[in-house]
Amino acid sequence: MSRRSMALLATALFGLFTAGCGGTKPMVAPLAQEFEMLRRDARAQQPVAGAKDLLSEGEARAAEAEAARLKKQDQVAAAAYTRGIADARAALAASVLANAEEQAAQCRESVELARQQWEKAIRQLEQTEGVAGKRASGVSRTAPAQSAAEPDLPTGHLNESTPAGLDEARIRSEWQAWSGAANHRAVPISDLEVRIERALTASRGEKVKPAEREQSFHVAYRAVQEAEARVRERWARETCGDAAAAVGALADARGEALRAMIQMERELRDDLRAELEKTRAEAQNRQSEMYEALHALEGKLLSIRQDARGTIVSLADILFDFDKATLKRDVEFGLVKIATILAQFPEMRIQVEGHTDNVGKPDYNLDLSRRRAKAVHDFLAQQGVAAERMTVEGYGMTQPVADNATEEGRAKNRRVDLVIQESQ
């Protein structure tokens, strides 16, 4: 069923229900049928976390409706089904969003892998250039543009239960924020606007009972949550489109670097080619030694991994107080151990990268990520790691490693990474 036809059906059913409040017997069967259709569609999406909770709320309302229906209490049954339908709609939208965000995460991973492969090709080229004593021409050393950063969206309340004390002013405020975001990204929401206006109209008047007003607000609030889900889903879909272009550009750039490297290696004398292979083997052995030393420190404070860029030390956000860029005193000892190991590998260069989750404004998060990276840089320098070996960069919310839709994922995204590579 299309969104338009579902909107028309919902409008008609809502009209029947509100007419029932005035004395006409409501038609419960169509409401029950619509809920079951939405419930089935939401279940087919295999809802997780909050979406599953929303659907469970709707199913509880449907159970209340059926109990009232058996008692011939059609007004009560219709009211319960109306709330249940609103819950099921929000659950379906949240489930579709979750699937889109999972695909977006996979697309971002493909971009990251392509970027790592490009960086590795550039490093190999630079090693060859170092032995050959000349620089390859026509090879860009700047990474092609990657996927767009997360958009600056309003504060969301997706998957949350209807808050206590909800009123028309708050609903209109949140609707205005999300409808503006939807219009900016050309997301269709006219059906939701109709639903919200009808619900708010039904909430007014001296004869409207508190329970009826609460129900109207519930329906309207769920529609606002649907708008949020649609906007976020659109961005998730766009992420994969951007990612495909980015992967293609990075692959082309990698191919360019590898072709230049191969051509340069062909021109090397045998003794220089042997020297190049020896240099690469020694660098790989040193990288492995350093990885093993750092891996022994892995725990709550940090995690270690290797990829095409080299050894990555991810420092957890517990290094800092909330919204601060000052290192906590009780975690500095762990950083001292890291600095001690890094000092044993003076040929390695270190890029200190700051990252945040998607909570807050992009510009603020970008600045916070830079300040946190700088704080780690300065501390390592104080512990004897030569400042000229280190560079500092802040990426804000643009390079998540986990899903920002969950607290666990956001915690993983709030980090400072040490990207450690051999010097060329």
C-alpha positions as CSV (number, residue, x, y, z in Angstrom):
1,M,0.0,0.0,0.0
2,S,1.4,3.4,-1.0
3,R,1.9,6.2,1.6
4,R,-0.8,8.2,-0.1
5,S,-3.4,5.5,0.1
6,M,-2.5,4.7,3.6
7,A,-2.8,8.3,4.5
8,L,-6.3,8.5,3.0
9,L,-7.3,5.3,4.8
10,A,-5.9,6.7,8.1
11,T,-7.7,10.0,7.6
12,A,-11.0,8.3,6.9
13,L,-10.6,6.0,9.9
14,F,-9.6,8.8,12.2
15,G,-12.7,10.7,11.0
16,L,-14.8,7.7,11.9
17,F,-13.2,7.4,15.3
18,T,-13.7,11.1,16.1
19,A,-17.2,10.9,14.9
20,G,-17.7,8.1,17.3
21,C,-16.6,10.3,20.1
22,G,-19.6,12.5,19.3
23,G,-22.0,9.6,19.7
24,T,-21.9,7.7,16.4
25,K,-20.8,4.1,16.9
26,P,-17.2,3.7,15.7
27,M,-16.2,1.1,13.1
28,V,-13.7,-1.0,15.0
29,A,-13.1,-3.8,12.4
30,P,-11.3,-1.5,9.8
31,L,-9.1,-0.2,12.6
32,A,-8.2,-3.7,13.7
33,Q,-7.5,-4.6,10.1
34,E,-5.2,-1.6,9.6
35,F,-3.3,-2.3,12.8
36,E,-2.7,-5.9,11.7
37,M,-1.4,-4.8,8.3
38,L,1.0,-2.4,9.9
39,R,2.1,-4.9,12.5
40,R,2.8,-7.5,9.9
41,D,4.8,-5.1,7.8
42,A,6.8,-3.9,10.8
43,R,7.5,-7.5,11.9
44,A,8.7,-8.3,8.3
45,Q,11.4,-5.6,8.8
46,Q,12.8,-7.6,11.7
47,P,12.7,-4.6,14.1
48,V,15.4,-4.1,16.6
49,A,15.9,-2.2,19.9
50,G,13.6,0.9,20.0
51,A,11.5,-0.1,17.0
52,K,10.7,-3.4,18.7
53,D,9.6,-1.5,21.8
54,L,7.3,0.8,19.8
55,L,5.7,-2.2,18.2
56,S,5.3,-3.9,21.5
57,E,3.4,-0.8,22.8
58,G,1.2,-1.0,19.8
59,E,0.5,-4.7,20.3
60,A,-0.4,-4.0,23.9
61,R,-2.9,-1.4,22.8
62,A,-4.4,-3.9,20.3
63,A,-4.8,-6.4,23.1
64,E,-6.6,-3.8,25.1
65,A,-8.8,-3.0,22.1
66,E,-9.7,-6.6,21.6
67,A,-10.6,-7.0,25.3
68,A,-12.9,-4.0,25.1
69,R,-14.4,-5.3,21.8
70,L,-15.4,-8.5,23.5
71,K,-17.2,-6.4,26.1
72,K,-19.0,-4.5,23.4
73,Q,-17.1,-1.3,24.4
74,D,-16.5,-0.1,20.9
75,Q,-15.6,3.4,21.9
76,V,-12.8,2.1,24.1
77,A,-11.7,-0.4,21.5
78,A,-11.5,2.2,18.8
79,A,-9.5,4.5,21.0
80,A,-7.0,1.7,21.9
81,Y,-6.6,0.7,18.2
82,T,-6.1,4.3,17.2
83,R,-3.1,4.6,19.6
84,G,-1.9,1.1,18.5
85,I,-2.0,2.1,14.9
86,A,0.1,5.2,15.6
87,D,2.6,3.0,17.5
88,A,2.8,0.5,14.7
89,R,3.3,3.2,12.1
90,A,6.2,4.7,14.0
91,A,7.7,1.2,14.6
92,L,7.5,0.5,10.8
93,A,9.2,3.7,10.0
94,A,11.9,3.1,12.6
95,S,12.5,-0.4,11.3
96,V,12.9,0.7,7.7
97,L,15.3,3.4,9.0
98,A,17.3,0.8,10.9
99,N,17.8,-1.3,7.8
100,A,18.8,1.7,5.8
101,E,21.3,2.8,8.4
102,E,22.8,-0.7,8.5
103,Q,23.3,-0.5,4.7
104,A,24.8,3.0,5.1
105,A,27.3,1.7,7.7
106,Q,28.4,-1.0,5.3
107,C,28.8,1.7,2.6
108,R,30.9,3.8,4.9
109,E,33.1,0.7,5.7
110,S,33.6,0.2,1.9
111,V,34.8,3.8,1.6
112,E,37.2,3.4,4.6
113,L,38.6,0.2,3.1
114,A,39.2,2.0,-0.2
115,R,40.8,4.9,1.5
116,Q,43.2,2.6,3.5
117,Q,44.1,0.8,0.3
118,W,44.8,4.1,-1.4
119,E,47.0,5.3,1.5
120,K,48.9,2.0,1.4
121,A,49.6,2.4,-2.3
122,I,50.8,6.0,-1.7
123,R,53.2,4.8,1.0
124,Q,54.6,2.0,-1.2
125,L,55.1,4.6,-4.0
126,E,56.9,6.9,-1.6
127,Q,59.2,4.0,-0.5
128,T,60.1,3.4,-4.1
129,E,60.7,7.1,-4.7
130,G,63.0,7.2,-1.7
131,V,65.1,4.4,-3.1
132,A,65.0,5.7,-6.7
133,G,65.9,9.2,-5.5
134,K,63.1,10.9,-7.5
135,R,59.4,11.7,-7.3
136,A,56.8,10.3,-9.6
137,S,54.9,13.0,-11.5
138,G,51.2,13.2,-12.1
139,V,50.2,11.3,-8.9
140,S,48.0,13.2,-6.5
141,R,48.9,12.9,-2.8
142,T,45.5,14.2,-1.7
143,A,42.7,11.7,-1.1
144,P,39.7,12.1,-3.4
145,A,36.5,13.5,-1.7
146,Q,34.7,11.0,0.4
147,S,31.1,10.6,1.6
148,A,29.3,13.7,2.8
149,A,29.3,14.4,6.6
150,E,26.2,13.7,8.6
151,P,23.7,16.5,8.1
152,D,22.9,19.0,10.9
153,L,19.5,17.6,11.9
154,P,17.2,18.6,14.8
155,T,17.3,16.8,18.1
156,G,15.5,13.5,17.6
157,H,13.2,11.5,19.8
158,L,12.9,8.4,17.6
159,N,11.8,5.2,19.4
160,E,10.8,7.0,22.6
161,S,7.5,6.6,24.4
162,T,5.2,9.5,24.3
163,P,6.5,11.9,27.0
164,A,4.4,13.0,29.9
165,G,2.9,16.5,29.9
166,L,2.9,16.6,26.1
167,D,1.0,19.6,24.7
168,E,0.2,21.1,21.3
169,A,3.0,23.7,21.5
170,R,5.7,21.1,21.9
171,I,4.3,19.0,19.1
172,R,4.2,22.0,16.7
173,S,7.7,23.0,17.7
174,E,9.2,19.6,16.9
175,W,7.1,19.2,13.8
176,Q,8.3,22.5,12.5
177,A,11.9,21.4,13.0
178,W,11.5,18.1,11.3
179,S,9.2,19.3,8.5
180,G,11.9,21.9,7.7
181,A,14.6,19.2,7.6
182,A,12.3,17.1,5.4
183,N,11.6,20.0,2.9
184,H,15.3,20.7,2.8
185,R,16.0,17.2,1.6
186,A,12.8,16.8,-0.5
187,V,11.3,14.1,1.8
188,P,7.5,13.7,1.3
189,I,5.6,14.2,4.5
190,S,2.3,15.7,3.5
191,D,0.4,12.6,4.7
192,L,2.0,13.2,8.2
193,E,1.0,16.8,8.2
194,V,-2.6,15.9,7.5
195,R,-2.6,13.3,10.3
196,I,-1.0,15.8,12.8
197,E,-3.5,18.6,12.0
198,R,-6.5,16.3,12.3
199,A,-5.2,15.0,15.6
200,L,-4.5,18.5,17.0
201,T,-7.9,19.7,15.8
202,A,-9.5,16.8,17.7
203,S,-7.7,17.7,20.9
204,R,-9.3,21.2,21.1
205,G,-12.6,22.2,22.7
206,E,-14.2,22.3,26.1
207,K,-16.0,19.1,25.6
208,V,-12.9,17.1,24.8
209,K,-12.1,14.8,27.6
210,P,-8.5,14.6,29.0
211,A,-8.1,11.0,27.8
212,E,-9.2,12.0,24.3
213,R,-6.8,14.9,24.2
214,E,-4.0,12.7,25.4
215,Q,-4.8,10.2,22.6
216,S,-4.7,13.0,20.0
217,F,-1.4,14.2,21.2
218,H,-0.1,10.6,21.1
219,V,-1.1,10.2,17.5
220,A,0.4,13.6,16.5
221,Y,3.7,12.8,18.4
222,R,4.1,9.5,16.7
223,A,3.6,11.2,13.3
224,V,6.5,13.6,14.2
225,Q,8.6,10.5,15.0
226,E,7.7,9.1,11.5
227,A,8.9,12.4,10.0
228,E,12.2,12.0,11.8
229,A,12.6,8.4,10.6
230,R,11.9,9.4,7.0
231,V,14.5,12.2,7.0
232,R,17.1,10.0,8.5
233,E,16.3,7.2,6.1
234,R,16.8,9.6,3.1
235,W,20.2,10.6,4.4
236,A,21.1,6.9,4.9
237,R,20.2,6.1,1.3
238,E,22.1,9.1,0.1
239,T,25.2,7.9,2.0
240,C,25.4,4.8,-0.1
241,G,25.1,6.8,-3.3
242,D,27.9,9.1,-2.2
243,A,29.9,6.1,-1.0
244,A,29.8,4.4,-4.4
245,A,31.3,7.5,-6.1
246,A,33.9,7.8,-3.4
247,V,35.0,4.2,-3.7
248,G,35.3,4.6,-7.4
249,A,37.5,7.7,-7.1
250,L,39.7,6.1,-4.4
251,A,40.1,3.0,-6.6
252,D,41.2,5.2,-9.5
253,A,43.7,7.1,-7.4
254,R,45.1,3.9,-6.0
255,G,45.5,2.5,-9.5
256,E,47.3,5.6,-10.5
257,A,49.8,5.4,-7.6
258,L,50.4,1.6,-8.2
259,R,51.0,2.1,-11.9
260,A,53.6,4.9,-11.1
261,M,55.2,2.7,-8.5
262,I,55.5,-0.3,-10.8
263,Q,56.9,1.8,-13.6
264,M,59.5,3.3,-11.2
265,E,60.5,-0.2,-9.9
266,R,61.0,-1.4,-13.4
267,E,63.6,1.3,-13.9
268,L,65.5,0.5,-10.7
269,R,68.9,-1.3,-10.9
270,D,68.9,-4.8,-9.4
271,D,70.8,-3.7,-6.3
272,L,68.3,-0.8,-5.6
273,R,65.3,-3.2,-6.1
274,A,66.8,-5.5,-3.5
275,E,67.3,-2.5,-1.2
276,L,63.7,-1.6,-1.6
277,E,62.4,-5.1,-0.7
278,K,64.7,-5.1,2.3
279,T,63.4,-1.7,3.4
280,R,59.8,-2.9,3.2
281,A,60.5,-6.1,5.1
282,E,62.2,-4.3,7.9
283,A,59.4,-1.7,8.1
284,Q,56.9,-4.6,8.3
285,N,58.8,-6.3,11.1
286,R,59.1,-3.1,13.1
287,Q,55.4,-2.5,12.7
288,S,54.7,-6.0,14.0
289,E,57.0,-5.5,17.0
290,M,55.3,-2.3,17.9
291,Y,51.8,-3.7,17.5
292,E,52.6,-6.6,19.8
293,A,53.9,-4.2,22.5
294,L,50.9,-2.0,22.2
295,H,48.5,-4.9,22.1
296,A,49.6,-5.9,25.6
297,L,48.0,-2.6,26.9
298,E,44.6,-3.3,25.3
299,G,41.7,-2.9,27.7
300,K,39.1,-0.4,28.8
301,L,41.2,2.6,27.9
302,L,42.2,1.6,24.4
303,S,41.8,-0.9,21.6
304,I,44.4,-1.9,19.0
305,R,43.9,-2.9,15.4
306,Q,45.9,-3.0,12.1
307,D,44.7,-2.0,8.7
308,A,46.2,-0.7,5.5
309,R,47.2,2.6,7.1
310,G,49.3,0.8,9.8
311,T,48.7,0.3,13.6
312,I,45.6,2.1,15.0
313,V,45.4,2.8,18.7
314,S,41.8,3.9,19.6
315,L,41.6,5.8,22.8
316,A,38.2,5.7,24.4
317,D,36.3,8.8,25.3
318,I,36.8,8.1,29.0
319,L,40.0,10.1,28.6
320,F,37.9,13.2,28.9
321,D,35.0,14.5,30.9
322,F,31.8,15.1,29.0
323,D,32.1,17.9,26.5
324,K,35.7,18.7,27.7
325,A,39.1,18.5,26.0
326,T,41.2,18.2,29.2
327,L,42.7,14.8,30.0
328,K,41.5,13.1,33.2
329,R,44.2,12.6,35.7
330,D,43.4,9.0,36.4
331,V,43.9,7.9,32.7
332,E,47.2,9.7,32.2
333,F,49.2,6.7,33.4
334,G,47.9,4.6,30.5
335,L,49.0,7.3,28.1
336,V,52.5,7.2,29.7
337,K,52.8,3.5,28.9
338,I,51.8,4.2,25.3
339,A,54.4,7.1,25.1
340,T,57.1,4.8,26.4
341,I,56.5,2.2,23.7
342,L,56.3,4.9,20.9
343,A,59.6,6.3,22.1
344,Q,61.2,2.9,21.3
345,F,60.1,3.3,17.6
346,P,61.4,6.7,16.6
347,E,61.1,6.0,12.9
348,M,57.3,5.8,13.2
349,R,55.2,8.8,12.5
350,I,51.9,9.3,14.3
351,Q,48.8,11.1,13.3
352,V,46.6,12.0,16.2
353,E,42.9,12.0,15.1
354,G,40.0,13.2,17.1
355,H,36.4,11.9,16.5
356,T,33.0,12.5,18.0
357,D,29.5,11.1,17.8
358,N,26.7,12.9,16.0
359,V,25.1,14.6,19.0
360,G,25.4,18.3,18.7
361,K,26.3,20.8,15.9
362,P,28.9,19.6,13.3
363,D,31.0,22.7,13.7
364,Y,31.2,22.4,17.4
365,N,32.0,18.7,17.2
366,L,34.7,19.4,14.7
367,D,36.4,21.9,17.0
368,L,36.0,19.5,20.0
369,S,37.6,16.7,18.2
370,R,40.6,18.9,17.2
371,R,41.0,20.1,20.8
372,R,40.9,16.5,22.2
373,A,43.4,15.3,19.6
374,K,45.7,18.3,20.5
375,A,45.5,17.4,24.2
376,V,46.7,13.9,23.5
377,H,49.4,15.2,21.2
378,D,50.7,17.6,23.8
379,F,50.7,15.0,26.5
380,L,52.6,12.5,24.4
381,A,55.1,15.2,23.6
382,Q,55.6,15.9,27.3
383,Q,56.4,12.2,27.8
384,G,59.2,12.3,25.2
385,V,57.5,11.5,21.9
386,A,59.1,14.0,19.5
387,A,56.5,16.6,18.4
388,E,57.9,16.5,14.8
389,R,56.8,12.9,14.5
390,M,53.2,13.8,15.2
391,T,50.4,15.6,13.3
392,V,47.0,16.5,14.6
393,E,43.7,16.3,12.9
394,G,40.0,16.6,14.0
395,Y,37.3,14.9,12.0
396,G,34.3,15.6,14.2
397,M,31.3,13.3,13.4
398,T,32.4,12.5,9.8
399,Q,34.1,9.1,10.4
400,P,32.0,7.0,12.6
401,V,33.0,3.4,13.3
402,A,29.7,2.3,14.8
403,D,26.0,3.1,14.6
404,N,25.2,6.5,16.1
405,A,21.6,5.4,16.7
406,T,22.6,3.6,19.9
407,E,24.4,4.8,23.0
408,E,26.9,1.9,22.6
409,G,27.7,3.0,19.1
410,R,28.0,6.7,20.0
411,A,30.4,5.8,22.8
412,K,32.6,4.0,20.2
413,N,32.6,7.0,17.9
414,R,33.8,9.3,20.6
415,R,37.5,8.5,20.5
416,V,41.0,9.7,19.7
417,D,42.9,7.5,17.2
418,L,46.7,7.2,17.0
419,V,47.5,6.2,13.4
420,I,51.0,4.9,13.4
421,Q,53.0,4.4,10.2
422,E,56.6,4.0,9.2
423,S,58.3,7.2,8.1
424,Q,59.1,7.4,4.4
